[in-house]
Amino acid sequence: MKDVTPKYITVLGATGSIGASTLDVIARHPDRYRVFALTANIGVEKLLPLIERFQPSYAVLRDAAAAAQLRACLHDKNGLRDKPLATEVLSGCEGLIQVAADPQVDVVVAAIVGAAGLEPTMAAVRADKQILLANKETLVMAGHLFMAAVAASKAVLLPVDSEHNAIFQCLPAAYQDGSSGRRGLGAAGVRKILLTGSGGPFRNTPLNEFVSITPAQAIAHPNWSMGPKISVDSATMMNKGLELIEACWLFDARPEQVQIVIHPQSVIHSMVEYNDGSILAQLGNPDMRTPIAHALAWPERITSGVGSLDLIAQARLDFQAPDEQRFPCLRLAAEAMRRGGSAPAVLNAANEIAVAAFLAGELRFIDIPVLIEQVMADVPPVEPHSLTDVQNADRDARRTAATIVDQLASR
């Protein structure tokens, strides 16, 4: 085997499901990869064993109090070790930006859930890193600004979401240079993108039962192991709406060029239809280690720990059109992309507030799209010229959404 110079990796969002899958792949290839930094929100208990195992140069917690607790824990641990851990603990958005842009870092895995991932991911672009993008909100909130920054940099942008990674793999080799979307679908000879989704746990639930859906039911995804917020997005299919917006930015597509297809088995991760009528699909077991390994080693291929797909045992693949009465969030996302400007950022902020309120028992499941649509009506879109403009739109939408949560909860 040829000698390989190890790449240094920062994992933004190390304690989430994407972070765990990334670290699993990294651990399988110690000759290729070194962990430079691990970050989390407030999860000291989850982050500490990862630090002990991977011994990164830095660990970052967004919450300053949690960072202080982590420092104390590491100090106590070091007192029991022959060789103390040399991990430095940072905090806040400044710490995230520092470990995303550090000159020693080669690859940044952007897996922070929500708007909190925007600034450090943008910092990685400006520092010309290879970016494995799993944070939907970066493109949803600031797609134009983000893709313009990628175009102006030497950054390599590789999608890790299973659907967008599948689309990337199905595009022509000449299109796969990591620039993602600078040419447009027409230049690739592509007619449309077929974005697949499982339909979540309520694909066949009678509509009259939606009023009583509980958080426990909503986070019980039939195929994927994900965090609570992403699981609820799958249950409402807002995740497909956000992915539609993301696909438009990544692949320079219009909303009408992206068709969402419900595929319950989650075996075909997405497809691309060409002008000659050919459809190329990427298939595999529903395991995030496959797209992560693809993006980590791109343009090479490495083992991921994922077993072979047994097509004989699978036996059948089903497809159906999504029902927008059942999943109104799909309509709202497409509408936000067509409106443009800050409308997708407003949609995303409203969704985050609505999902948090639902998980906290303050809002009914059926009220999630009601709240989002009301916020989109109350917060008109503006044309953002900077991240500050995006953050202002996000703040206004959250403030409006919080007021509507109170109104809906008091009914």
Summary of the structure (lengths in Angstrom):
residues: 411
radius of gyration: 20.9
end to end distance: 66.5
largest distance: 66.6
contacts: 1437
relative contact order: 0.11
helix: 49%
strand: 15%
